[in-house]
Amino acid sequence: MVLRHLRYFLTVAEEGSIVRGAARLRVAQPALSRQLQALERSVGAPLFERDMRGVRLTPAGVALRDGVSDLFARLEHAIHRTRLANAGLLGNVRLALSRTAMDVRRFSPVVSALTTRYPDIVLTLREVRDGDQARALRDRTVDLAVGLDGDSDGAIAEEFLCEDVLDGAMLPAKHALAEHAELAASQLAGEPYLIPRYTAAYLPELKMLVARHQLSTNDVESYDTAIALVWAGLGWTLTSTTAPLAPAGIAVRRIRDVAVPVVLTLRRRADETSRIVANVTAVVRDVVGHGRTHRPSQALTPRHEGIPAAFELRQLEALLASLQESSLTRAAHRIGLTQAGISGRLRLLEQLLGCRLLERTTHGVVPTDAGRVLAREGGEVRALIERAFTRARRAARGIAGHCMIGCLPLEMTAGMLAEPLRSLARERPEIAVEVVEMLSGAQIRALLDGRIDVAIIGADVEDGDHPALASVLLVDDPIDCVLLASSHPLATKTWLRPQDLARDSFLFLSREIVGGVHDRILEALVAAGIVPVSIARCESPRILIRLVAEALGWTVATRMQRQHAPVDVVAIPLEGFRVPWGIRLAWRRDEAQPVVRHVLEALRTVGDAPVAGTSDR
């Protein structure tokens, strides 16, 4: 199947006639008929039926048309975004800041300046210590870094960015000296000066400072260590008073006779070729550094030029396989080509788009910024086609439609899907329902890109209010219980007190998996009198429950889990502990497929929420 087959199919479906379709496409009618027959062989079912007025779609044809109706718009959008990325105008740049860099007030405007100049570039900020920044750049976990200057090898390019002054003392907020608005260095002589491992460039100045004011010192490994010791009342350390990030319990006071100049540098990989990184680098220089007028690496935004006439899905398949395998040799073997054959497809794709998509390294091939965008969005286009073909084949077999339900793991929903699924099987047997387990954040992404049709998510999910989605609350299910192994000595209690759990380890899902509810649970536990001691973080609810069942620790549970506890565990209420939670039903706001609407109607029977076109949030 090639891309033009789908274009011809959609045109004939719209015209309702092969004759009119051939005229509109400017191809001969026999040639058009052959292309449509080739598409029908790929699907494995007839797509058109002839009648007195022309042709009409079969059920398989309707399913295919509905599945690929926006294919070309999405593909054109993906190609345009690929060209934007190639021009350095779209993508993600990971910027590392040391704590010293964060203490510079001039740095905050970088985010707003970048948003104004390059609205399609996403800036990801990470905190990386000065001494670790070069390694993070070499490991490609960050793209740019700002921190104190220091020794750099040939793999890292380093340039002057701006200068700051260490002119303040960071000391405990309850310290007697914190009552003064300003200090003299002599007042600190009796307190240990905590010296982190700065770069060698600043050691002479610090030694002169110590000798001049006869300060007692204590060398520490890092700035983080120094701050922790200050907070514990074990000394003080130097900082900038420009915009200090002092945590609660620590005060910053200016030292009137101390000013140690320090230099902040901007680091990047010496072999960096990304135009996106170049544009972000220029913005950082402009805003934080010398105030020079910014000049983007490519001033003109690429025009919407549409889909090149020679573009085909097999070229996209070659790119996706190459990136998945990280090797042209393995990719060629996977899709049944020679290495010269796959190289030729990739070379043609780059010529058609005017973009470099892959770069060769000693370990294989890696995507450029443009290649990364095309792989991600082109992969979604390929998945859209595969889903459309699957639905067309189902329709050809007499199945009226297919609905993919994303659902939290069954252990978290206590079998709430059972009755709706029985109802659908009894009343709508022609509808094929597929259930795939995934956590809430993954469901939202899958719902937005069309990989699932309906989502059953946690009511607390942060991005569930997306304007393209509608949702209703199905079940109010607060987290107010503790999950223990059935063999646990406390398992027979009807309720627990916080002190009962003092000696047991706490197990929970990582924050990256469950988002903000992770923090709310920990805060509620502390408020109830429990300081959780964790021995492991899990990325699967099922693994978490298995660890609890093996008596390796305890975790929290919902009220519904108390009534439907998994095998080998029990859920017991915890005194003074409650975190609001629940389960929501979510779907695309513009959902028009009757099959999906039928499934939504069945699922709403779990709660009292009506399936309407708006969210009740």
N, C-alpha and C positions, 0 to 999 in steps of 0.2 A: 504494500500500500504506500503510495506517495502522496504528497501534500495536495497536488492538483486534483487527485481523485476526490478528495473531500470538498475542494472548491467547486468542482463540477457538480457533485452531488447536491450541495446546498443551493446552487444556482438553479438546477432543474427542479428541486423541491419547491423553490420559491416561485418559479415560473409555471409549474404544473404541466410542463410540456418539454419533451426532448428537442422538438423543433425550435421552440422559442429559446430554450436554454442554449442550443448550439449557436443561434443567431447572436445572442447576448455575449457569449464567450468567444465568438468568432472562430469556431472550430467546425469541422465537418461533422454532420450528424452521425455517420458510421463510426468515426473516431471517438465521438462522445459516448456512443453506446458501448464501445469496447472498454472505455475507461470505467464506466459505471459497472459493467460486468466484472471487471477486475476488482473493484471495491466490494461487490457482492460476494466474490469468492473469498476475499479477506475476512469479511464478516461471517460468512457461512450461511447466509440467508438472503432471500430476495428483499430488495428495498423498495421497489416500485411495482405497482400493478397498472396495466393499461386499461383505460376506459374510453368512452366515445369522445371525451373532451381532451384527452391527453394521457397523463399518468397521475396516479395518486400514491401516497406513501403507504406501505404495509406497516403493521405494528412495529416491526424491526426498524423500518425506515423512520418512523416517528421518534422512536427511542434514540436512534443515531442523530437525527436532526436536532433534537432537544439537547443532546449531550455535547454537540460540537458547534452549537449556534454562535457562540462567542469565541470560537477557536482562533480565528484570524485576527480579531481585535486584540486578544490576549497575546498572540504571537508577535504582532506588530509592536505592542507595548513592551514586550520583553526585549525585542531587538533595539528599540529606541533607548531603553534603560541601559542596555549593554553598551551602546555608543556613548551615552552620558558617562558611564563608568570609565570608558576608554579615554574620554576627554578630561577625566579627573573631577567630574562634577557630581558623582554619585557613588556611594559606597560607605564603608565603615572604616574608621581609623581609630586604633587603640593607642591612647596617649598615657604614658606613665608619669606620675608626679611623685616626687619625694615629699616628705613632710615639710622640708624647708621650702620647696617650691609652692606648696599650698599656703604657706605663711606670707606670700607676696600678694598684696592686694591687687596688683595689676593683672593677675592671671585670670580672675573670674570673668572679665569681659570677653575672653577668647570664645567662650561658648556662645554668647549672644552674637558676636561678630561673625562667627562661622555660620550660625543659623541664618543670618541676614544675607551673607554673600553666597553661601552654598547650602540652600535649604534641603538638598537631597543627600548631603553628607552627614552621616551619624558619627558623632564623636563619643567614644567609649573611654571613660577616665578610670584609671587604676592607680592605686597607691603602691609604689615600688620603692624600696629604700635606695639611697644614692649608690651604695656599693653593689646593688643587685641589678641596676638598670642595664648595664652593658650585657650581662648574661641574658636578660629578658629579651633584648634586641637580637642577640645572636640566635636565641631559641625561637624567635619569631612569635613570641607570645604578646609582644607589643610592637608598634610601628615607630613611635616617637617617644622620647623621654626627656623630661626636664628635671634637673637636679644640680647639686653642687659639682663644680668642675673637678676632674680627676684624671688619672691615667687612663688612656684609651688605646686599644690596639688598632691595627690597620683595618680591622673589619668594621669599626665604628667611627663614623664621622661626627666630630664635636665642634660646636661653634659657640662663641660668646652670645648670650641672650640679654642679660641684664645684671645689675649689681644690687646687692642688698647689704644691710648692716646688722650685725648681731649687737644689739645695744640694750637688751633687756634681760632680766632675771626671771626664770620660771621657778616658783617656789610654792610650798603648800599654802592654800588659801587661809588656813588658820594660824600660819606662822606670824610671829609678832612683827616681822619686817613687812608683811603684806599690808599692814595698816598705813604704811607710808605711800604717798603718791609717786615718790621718786626716791632712789637710793644712791648712795655712794658706794664704790667698790669696797672701801674699807669696812663698811657695815657687814659685808658678806665674808669677811676673813675667817670668822669662826665656824663657818658652815662648809661642808665638803662640796667642792665644785665638781660636778659629774661631767666628765669630758667624753663624749662619744667618739668613736673612731672616725674622725673627719678625714678627708683626703690630705695627703702629705702637704699640699700647698698651704694649709692653714695652721699646721703645727707650730711654725715659728711665731706667728702672731699670738697664738694661745699660750705658748710658753712665756713670751714676753709679758703678757697680761698677768699670768700667775706670779712671775717674779716681781713685777712692778707693785702689785698689791698684796704680796705675800699670802696668796691663797693656798689653802690645802686642797688637794685634788684626789679624785678617785676615777681611774679610767674604766669606762664601761664599753660594752660591745657595740651598742647602737643607740640611736636617738630614742627609739621606743623604750629601751631599757632605762635610759636616763629619766624619761618622763614617768615611768612606773615607779622608780625609786624616789623621785620628787614627790609623787602622790603619796608614797608611804612615809614621807617625812624624813628621808635619809640623805637629803642634800638639795642642791639647786643646780640649774644648768642655764647656759646662755640661749637666748632666742632673739628673734626680731620683734620689734614692737610695731612693725608695719601693719600686720593683720594676724596676730597670733591665734592659733587654734588650740587654746588651752581647755582641756577637759574640766568638767565640774570638779571642784576641790583643789584646783590649781590657779594661782594668780600670776600675772605677768606685770612686773614693775620696771620702769625705765631706770637704767644705771647711767647717771649723768656723765661719768668720766670713763665710760667704756664704749668703744665703737670699733668692732672688728669687721672690716669689709670682706664680703664673700661674693663670689661670682656664680651665677646660675648659667648653665649651658644647656643647649638644645642638642640632643643626640639622635642619630638615626643610623641605619645600616649604610655602610659606604657604597654598597652595590645596589642601593634602593633605586628602582626605576618607576615606581608607581606615581602617576600624575596626581592621584588623590592625596597621597602623602606629601607630594611637592606643594600642592595648594594649601593643605593644612599647615605645613611648615611655614609658608609665606604669611599666613594669617597670624600664626604665633609670633613670628618675627615682628610683624607690623604692630600688633596689639601690645605685646609684652616687651619687645626689644627696642629697636631703634626708631620706631614711628615712621618707617618708610611707607610710601604708597604701595599697596599690594597690587601685584600683577599676576593674574592666574596663569597657569602653565599653558592653558588653551582658552582664549578669550571667548570664542564663539560657541554657543550651545548648538549641538547637532540638530539639524532639522528632522522633522518626522518624514522620513523618506519611504516608509512602508516596508513591505517584505520584498527582498530582491527576487526577481523572476526565477533565478536558478536555485533559490534556497529550497532544500528538501529535508525531510525528517531524518533521512539516513545520515546527513552531516551532523545533525544534532545528536543522534545516537552515537556517533563516533566520538564526539566531545564528552558525552556523559560517561561512556565506557572508559575512556582514557583517564578521566579524573577519578572514577571509582576504583580503577585498577592501579592508578599512579604509574602506569607504564603503557607505552604504545604497543609493545610486543604482546603483553597479556591481554590488552584490549582488543587487538586484532584477532587473537585466537578466540576470544570470547564471542565476537560477532561474526566469525567466519571469514576474515579477510587476511590478506598478507599485510606485513608492516608497511609496505609501499602503498597499498590500497588505503589503509586508514590514514596514513600521512597525507595522501592526496586529497581525501575528503576534508581533513582539517585545514589543509592549506587553502582549498577552495572556499571553505566557510569563512576563514579569516579575510580572504580577498573580497568576498561578497559584503561583509560587514565593515571592512576597513579597520579591523581591530586585531591586535595580537591577543590570542586567547589562552595560549599555553606557553610555559617556559620550561626548558629542559634543565634539570639539576643532576647532580651525581646520584641522586636517589630515584630518578624517574622524571615525571612531569608534574608541574604544579600550575594552578590557574593564575592568570593575571587578574586584576580587578574586574576587567570586562568579562573574562572567562568565568569568574565566580558568579557574576550576576546572571549570565546566560545559562550556566549550569543549573542554578537554583530555579529560575523562572522557566527555563526550557524544560526542566524536569517536571514542573507542574503542568505544563502544556502536554507533555507526553502522558502523564498520569490521567489528564482529562480525556485524552483520546482512548486510552485503555479502558477507562470506566464507561465511556460511551459505547465502545464495542461490546463490552460485557453486557450492558443493558440491552443492546440491540439483539444479542444472541439469546438473552433470557426472553425477550419479547417474542422472538421467533419460535420459542418453545411453548408459548402460551402463557408465560408468566407476565402479568399485567405491569409489573413494575418492581423496582428494587429499592430498598431503603437501608442505608448504612447508619446504625446507631452507635455513637461513641458513648461509652459508659464507664463510670468509676468502677474499680474492681468490686466484684460481687460481695466481698467481705465488708465493704464500706456502705453498700446499699441494702443489705439484709434481704436480698431476694425480691426487691420491690418491682423488678421487671417481670416476674413470673406471671402474674395475672394479665397484664397487658399483652404479653406474647401469646398466652393461651387464647385471649380474646381475638387477636388478629388471626391466629391459625384457624379459629373456629368460624369467624365471620368474613375474613378476607383471605382465603387460602391462595388466591392468585397473586398475592403480594409476597415477594421474597424479602425477608428481613435478615440482615446480618449484624451481629453485635461484635464490636471490637473494644477491648478494655484499654483505657488510657487515662492518665490523670488530667485534671481540669485544664491546665495551661496548654497541654498538647491538644486537647479537644477544641479549644477556641481556635487555635491555628488551623487545625484540620477542617473545622467548620467554615472558616473564612476562605480557605483555598479549595473547598469542594470535595475533600477526601471523605468527609462524613456528611450526613444530611441532618442529623439530630444529635444533640449533646446532652448528656446527663452529668452535670458538673456540681462542684461544691458551691454553695451560695456565696462564699466569701471571695471567689476568684477575682483578682484585681482588674483584669482586662475584659471581664464579662459584660461591661457596659459599652462595648464597641457599637458605634452608630449603625453598622450594617446588621446587627443582631438584635433579636427580641428574646425575652426570657420571662419565665414565671416561676415562682417558688412552688415546688411540689410538696416538700416535707420540711417542717421546722424541726431540726434534730441537733440540739445543743450538745457540745462536748462537755460532759460533766462526770464521766466515769473513768475508772482505771481498769486496764486490761491486764490480767494476771494469768499465769499458768494454772490449770485446774489442780495441779499438785502443790501449789504454793500454800504455805501455812495460813495465809490470810484469805484463801479462796472461799472459805465458808462464811466469812463475815457478810452482814447485810449492808454495811457501809464502812468506809475507811476514814481515818483521820490523817492529816499530813505527816505526823510523826511516825505513823505506821510504816511509811515508805523510806524513812531516813537512811536505812542501810542497803537499800536495793538500788541497782543501776537503772537508769532511765534510757529507753530506746525510742527513737523517733525518726521520721523521714527528714531528709536534709532540706534546708531552706530552698535550695535550687529547685526542688521538686514540688514543694507545696506552697511556696511564696510566703505572703504576709501572715498567714494563719500560724506559721511556725513561731514567729515572734510573739503573737498574741497568746499562744498556748504557754510559752515559757514565762511571759509576764504574769499570766494568771496563776501559774504554779508558784512563782515566787511570792505573789500576793497572798496565796493560800498558806504560805509557810514552808514551801519545798524549794530547796536549791538543787535542781536536777544534776546528777552526776552521770554523764553519758559515757558509755563504753563503745558505742558505734552509731553511725548514721546510715540509714538505709535509703535506697532509692526505689524500693518496691514495697507496697503495703503487705503483700503476701509474705515476703521474706521477713518483714517486721513481725507479723503475727506468728510466724514459725519460730523466730528467736524467742518471743515471749512464751510460746507453748513449751519450749525447751528450758524454761525457767532461767534464762540468761538476763532477765530484767523485766521491767514493766513499761507500759505505754498508756496513752490516754485513749478514750473511746467515747462514742456518742451514745445517747439514750437509746437509739434504735438498736445499736450493737448489744446493749444490755439484754434486750428481748430476743435477739437472734445472734448470740455469741458464736464465733467459729468453734470448730472442734478443738478440744483440749485447752480452751481458755475460758475465763469468766470475766464479766464486766461488772464492777462494783462501784456505786456512787462514791465520790470523794467530797468530803465536807469542805465547804468554802471555795469550791472550784467550779467555774462555769465559763465556757467560751461560746458565744453565739455562733451557730453554724446551721447548715441545712443543705438540701439538695434542690437544684434548679433544673428546669427543662429549657434548653436554648436551641434556637434555629435561626436561619437566615431570614431577615425581615422581609425580603422580597421573594420568599419561597413561593413558587407557583405550581410545583408538581402535585397533582392530586394524591399520588401515592404517599408522599411525605406528609401531606395534610391528614390523611387517614391515620397514619402512624402517630402523629401528634395528638389527634383526638383520642386514640387508645391510651397513650401515655398520660394524658392529663387526668385520667381516672384515678391515678395514684394520689392526686391531691384535688383541691377544689378550684384550681386556677383555670380560667378559660384560655383557650388558644386563640389569641387575637394577634393583630399585626403590630402591637406595641408592647413594650416591656412594662412591668409593674414596678420597676425600680424607681 
